[in-house]
Structure formats: structure tokens, C-alpha cells
Amino acid sequence: MFDHERVPLPSSGRSDDNRFRFQFMRIEKIDQVLEKAGIAALATVILAILTSRI
């Protein structure tokens, strides 16, 4: 995730809280990207199977 994609969240003011929240959001973003990539890869495999001449 790039810095400009981070969304600041309210925190108690402790820097550890901020780092944890940003890391959690980064993990969530990575999870979303991997999920989309996995769906795209699965769709590609299904399309390849459906269009192949076995």
C-alpha cells in the first residue's frame, strides 16, 4: 500500500496504536488485492477449461 492510500484512523494518541492500526489496514488491503487476484486467476482457469478442446 502506498502512503497516499492510507486512511488515518482516530486513536488514543499513542504512536504504537497508530502503527498497529496502519499495519492492520495494510493487511486488510493486501487481503483484498489477493482475493481479487485469486478470483481473477480462478476465472482465467475456468475460461481456459471451458474453451479448451479436450
Residue frames as a rotation matrix with the C-alpha (Angstrom) as fourth column:
MET 1
0.587 0.809 0.000 0.00
0.809 -0.587 0.000 0.00
0.000 0.000 -1.000 0.00
PHE 2
-0.316 -0.662 0.680 1.28
0.609 -0.691 -0.390 3.43
0.728 0.290 0.621 -0.83
ASP 3
-0.827 -0.075 -0.557 1.31
0.525 -0.457 -0.718 6.19
-0.201 -0.886 0.417 1.78
HIS 4
-0.847 0.521 -0.110 -1.32
-0.532 -0.817 0.222 8.18
0.026 0.247 0.969 -0.10
GLU 5
-0.271 0.770 -0.578 -3.70
-0.181 0.549 0.816 5.20
0.946 0.325 -0.010 0.12
ARG 6
-0.710 -0.032 -0.703 -3.59
0.628 0.423 -0.653 5.02
0.318 -0.906 -0.280 3.90
VAL 7
0.174 0.825 0.538 -6.60
0.082 -0.557 0.826 6.24
0.981 -0.100 -0.165 5.76
PRO 8
-0.813 -0.502 0.293 -5.86
-0.224 -0.194 -0.955 7.74
0.537 -0.842 0.046 9.16
LEU 9
0.134 0.837 -0.530 -7.97
0.471 0.417 0.778 6.39
0.872 -0.354 -0.338 12.00
PRO 10
0.438 0.042 0.898 -8.69
-0.649 -0.677 0.348 8.04
0.623 -0.735 -0.269 15.33
SER 11
0.074 -0.461 -0.884 -6.52
0.467 0.800 -0.378 6.68
0.881 -0.385 0.275 18.10
SER 12
0.765 0.199 -0.613 -5.70
0.642 -0.159 0.750 7.24
0.052 -0.967 -0.250 21.72
GLY 13
0.886 -0.458 0.068 -2.69
-0.452 -0.888 -0.085 9.33
0.099 0.045 -0.994 20.70
ARG 14
0.334 -0.798 0.502 -0.09
-0.267 0.430 0.862 6.63
-0.904 -0.422 -0.070 21.27
SER 15
-0.065 -0.436 -0.898 2.26
-0.979 -0.145 0.142 6.06
-0.192 0.888 -0.417 18.35
ASP 16
-0.909 -0.235 0.343 2.10
-0.214 0.972 0.099 2.27
-0.357 0.016 -0.934 18.88
ASP 17
-0.058 0.970 0.234 -1.66
0.241 0.241 -0.940 2.43
-0.969 0.002 -0.248 18.36
ASN 18
0.448 0.201 -0.871 -1.18
-0.666 -0.575 -0.475 4.35
-0.597 0.793 -0.124 15.13
ARG 19
-0.528 -0.731 -0.433 1.38
-0.844 0.392 0.367 1.88
-0.098 0.559 -0.823 13.82
PHE 20
-0.777 0.298 0.554 -0.83
0.124 0.936 -0.330 -1.07
-0.617 -0.188 -0.764 14.72
ARG 21
0.261 0.954 -0.150 -3.85
0.047 -0.168 -0.985 0.50
-0.964 0.250 -0.088 13.01
PHE 22
0.264 -0.227 -0.937 -1.90
-0.904 -0.397 -0.159 1.31
-0.336 0.889 -0.310 9.84
GLN 23
-0.810 -0.585 -0.028 -0.44
-0.566 0.770 0.295 -2.21
-0.151 0.254 -0.955 9.75
PHE 24
-0.448 0.736 0.508 -3.90
0.256 0.650 -0.715 -3.71
-0.857 -0.190 -0.479 10.21
MET 25
0.521 0.652 -0.550 -5.26
-0.321 -0.448 -0.835 -1.57
-0.791 0.612 -0.024 7.38
ARG 26
-0.193 -0.678 -0.709 -2.30
-0.967 0.011 0.253 -2.58
-0.164 0.735 -0.658 5.20
ILE 27
-0.898 -0.098 0.430 -3.05
-0.113 0.994 -0.008 -6.26
-0.426 -0.056 -0.903 5.87
GLU 28
0.046 0.990 0.130 -6.71
0.193 0.119 -0.974 -5.69
-0.980 0.069 -0.186 5.02
LYS 29
0.431 0.065 -0.900 -5.72
-0.739 -0.546 -0.394 -4.01
-0.517 0.835 -0.187 1.73
ILE 30
-0.631 -0.722 -0.283 -3.32
-0.768 0.531 0.358 -6.83
-0.108 0.444 -0.890 0.84
ASP 31
-0.662 0.463 0.589 -6.04
0.158 0.854 -0.495 -9.35
-0.732 -0.235 -0.639 1.64
GLN 32
0.409 0.854 -0.321 -8.46
-0.130 -0.294 -0.947 -7.54
-0.903 0.429 -0.009 -0.68
VAL 33
0.129 -0.448 -0.885 -5.92
-0.965 -0.261 -0.009 -7.42
-0.227 0.855 -0.466 -3.51
LEU 34
-0.864 -0.484 0.138 -5.09
-0.457 0.869 0.188 -11.12
-0.211 0.100 -0.972 -3.11
GLU 35
-0.284 0.847 0.450 -8.77
0.201 0.511 -0.835 -12.00
-0.937 -0.147 -0.316 -3.04
LYS 36
0.572 0.475 -0.669 -9.38
-0.491 -0.455 -0.743 -10.08
-0.658 0.753 -0.027 -6.26
ALA 37
-0.244 -0.754 -0.610 -6.30
-0.969 0.159 0.190 -11.64
-0.046 0.637 -0.769 -7.87
GLY 38
-0.827 -0.033 0.561 -7.44
-0.158 0.972 -0.176 -15.10
-0.539 -0.234 -0.809 -6.78
ILE 39
0.202 0.971 0.131 -10.89
0.084 0.116 -0.990 -14.56
-0.976 0.210 -0.058 -8.26
ALA 40
0.481 -0.092 -0.872 -9.35
-0.807 -0.436 -0.399 -13.31
-0.343 0.895 -0.284 -11.50
ALA 41
-0.619 -0.773 -0.140 -6.98
-0.777 0.578 0.248 -16.29
-0.111 0.263 -0.958 -11.63
LEU 42
-0.567 0.492 0.661 -9.83
0.101 0.838 -0.537 -18.71
-0.817 -0.238 -0.525 -10.98
ALA 43
0.521 0.783 -0.340 -11.93
-0.213 -0.266 -0.940 -17.09
-0.827 0.562 0.029 -13.70
THR 44
0.080 -0.594 -0.801 -8.99
-0.987 -0.158 0.019 -17.39
-0.138 0.789 -0.599 -16.12
VAL 45
-0.858 -0.394 0.328 -8.59
-0.389 0.917 0.085 -21.09
-0.335 -0.055 -0.941 -15.34
ILE 46
-0.135 0.897 0.422 -12.31
0.198 0.441 -0.875 -21.73
-0.971 -0.035 -0.237 -15.75
LEU 47
0.579 0.322 -0.749 -12.33
-0.575 -0.490 -0.656 -19.85
-0.578 0.810 -0.099 -19.05
ALA 48
-0.364 -0.802 -0.473 -9.31
-0.928 0.271 0.256 -21.83
-0.077 0.533 -0.843 -20.25
ILE 49
-0.788 0.128 0.602 -11.02
-0.026 0.970 -0.240 -25.10
-0.615 -0.205 -0.762 -19.32
LEU 50
0.201 0.979 0.046 -14.28
0.103 0.025 -0.994 -24.11
-0.974 0.204 -0.095 -20.99
THR 51
0.641 0.037 -0.766 -12.57
-0.667 -0.468 -0.580 -23.03
-0.380 0.883 -0.275 -24.20
SER 52
-0.484 -0.873 0.059 -10.11
-0.742 0.445 0.501 -25.93
-0.464 0.199 -0.863 -24.43
ARG 53
0.421 0.540 -0.729 -10.69
-0.838 0.539 -0.085 -28.83
0.346 0.647 0.680 -26.77
ILE 54
-0.408 -0.542 0.735 -10.08
-0.809 0.587 -0.016 -31.84
-0.423 -0.601 -0.678 -24.60
